[in-house]
């Protein structure tokens, strides 16, 4: 376990950076030109980033980034 002491400004900056990355991944998941294998790794990255995001964002803010019905979450390659 690693601890990290952050100021409120740093928390807001981290929140902003993670939100931008999550938005980018969501946008790319909708692109049909991207191969399914690449999308699988994007979903794994999304899960990791969302896990970090939950630590710094409010529950209301987290609700905006929950993937509800995405075929890439449960498919097997």
Secondary structure, DSSP 8 states (H G I E B T S, - for coil): -------HHHHHHHHHHHHHHHHHHHHHHT-TTS-HHHHHHHHHHHHHHHHHHHHHS-HHHHHTT---S-HHHH---
